[in-house]
Amino acid sequence: MPRPPTLPSRLPRVGTTIFTIMSRLAAEHGAINLSQGFPDFAPPQLLLEQLHHHLAQDCHQYAPLAGVPALREAIAAKVAALYGRQYDAETEVTITAGGTQALTTAIMACVRPGDEVVVFAPVYDSYIPAIELNGGVVRVATLRAPHYRPDWNEVRALLSPRTRLILLNTPHNPTGSIWSAADMEALAALVRGTDILLLADEVYEHMVYDGARHESLALYPDLAARAFIVSSFGKTYHITGWKIAYCLAPAPLMAEFRKAHQFNVFCVFHPAQRALADFMVADPGFALGLAAFYQARRDFFRTALSGSRLALLPCAGSYFQLADYSALSDEPDTEFARRLTIEHGVAAIPLSAFHPEGTGQRIVRFCFAKHEDTLSRAAERLCRL
Ligand SMILES: Cc1ncc(COP(=O)(O)O)c(C=O)c1O
């Protein structure tokens, strides 16, 4: 076969994601996989039954571009009940093929070559490639251990007349930190009087612990008026493999989002949308129960690790626990994570994977969205280190 033409990479610094690498390594070595962020719980039985039901109905052709109306209405009702903001299901809610697609599509809709986008590091791995593919220039604000709170003076210093977008994530992957009402007020003060847009990754919105409130941008009229807000059914209903999520935005912003969405995905798996619409109406309490459900797992895992030499960082939300291993080793975190998997049978993600420039810290991330038995076996191994 003739050699293909040379393709200069548009993402020269991107390789296989660390999540794939660590999950593969875990499988090869039979390690307990606390690396990739997915639950090992079954989805709610009723949701599965509803999917079966809809598979037997006549909904095998394209869904509407924006998503099945009943699902958009259920989402608008949920958001109004939780955050007191009424989104118009017709013009302000769009169903997407996962949170990552919603984030990438929002970036496509907003960012032109040369536009600056502020992100917070540690940063979820899809953001920077999506910004760069659209010619955007990344400006990184650093969240610092142990609380990983935004430093608003630093953020202010990163803003310029070219700033198009600020991309935030609360509850935060990988640190488990959450933004406070004071953070939201600081953000509102920074963007007031500008044309800066906001993109809020709220895929862990239902996983906030110790009685704290999830500070959705939807709670703040000034912020919501300039925001795309993303949540994911994958996280909420233990169905990461279904890849269904949604985006909320005021109608003029959503109109631009849909222009990008229609030529990128057009629409999402139809039977699952119908099943999710039914389930949201039938069991609105499921999502609300997640905080207690995951807080119990967080506490179980932290208690099980209390006899280890790992120093656990605070975890206020999400299903991730950071652990500082500097009492155990001086190795860089990628090396430590590899050795932990191969020699000790527990897979974790090195924190440097979430930093554009790497990090000198000795910290790894564990996912505790697992059965207690799995967490307990992993903790036993970690306590032997
Ligand atoms: C912070 C964050 N945003 C977005 C996503 C992607 O969500 P989805 O699986 O729905 O694409 C994830 C998944 O791990 C995540 O952790």
The ligand as a Tripos MOL2 file, in Angstrom:
@<TRIPOS>MOLECULE
LIG
   16    16     1     0     0
SMALL
NO_CHARGES

@<TRIPOS>ATOM
      1 C1        -14.7280   16.4580   35.2870 C.3       1 LIG1
      2 C2        -15.3060   15.6020   34.2220 C.ar      1 LIG1
      3 N1        -15.9280   16.1770   33.1950 N.ar      1 LIG1
      4 C3        -16.4850   15.4530   32.2050 C.ar      1 LIG1
      5 C4        -16.4250   14.0830   32.2240 C.ar      1 LIG1
      6 C5        -16.9960   13.3190   31.0760 C.3       1 LIG1
      7 O1        -18.2980   12.9130   31.2660 O.3       1 LIG1
      8 P1        -18.9180   11.8750   30.2160 P.3       1 LIG1
      9 O2        -18.4320   10.5170   30.6040 O.co2     1 LIG1
     10 O3        -20.3740   12.0570   30.3590 O.co2     1 LIG1
     11 O4        -18.4140   12.2750   28.8560 O.co2     1 LIG1
     12 C6        -15.7860   13.4330   33.2730 C.ar      1 LIG1
     13 C7        -15.6880   11.9620   33.2930 C.2       1 LIG1
     14 O5        -14.8840   11.3770   33.9700 O.2       1 LIG1
     15 C8        -15.2190   14.2130   34.3020 C.ar      1 LIG1
     16 O6        -14.5920   13.6430   35.3310 O.3       1 LIG1
@<TRIPOS>BOND
     1     1     2 1
     2     2     3 ar
     3     2    15 ar
     4     3     4 ar
     5     4     5 ar
     6     5     6 1
     7     5    12 ar
     8     6     7 1
     9     7     8 1
    10     8     9 2
    11     8    10 1
    12     8    11 1
    13    12    13 1
    14    12    15 ar
    15    13    14 2
    16    15    16 1
@<TRIPOS>SUBSTRUCTURE
     1 LIG1         1 GROUP 0 **** ****
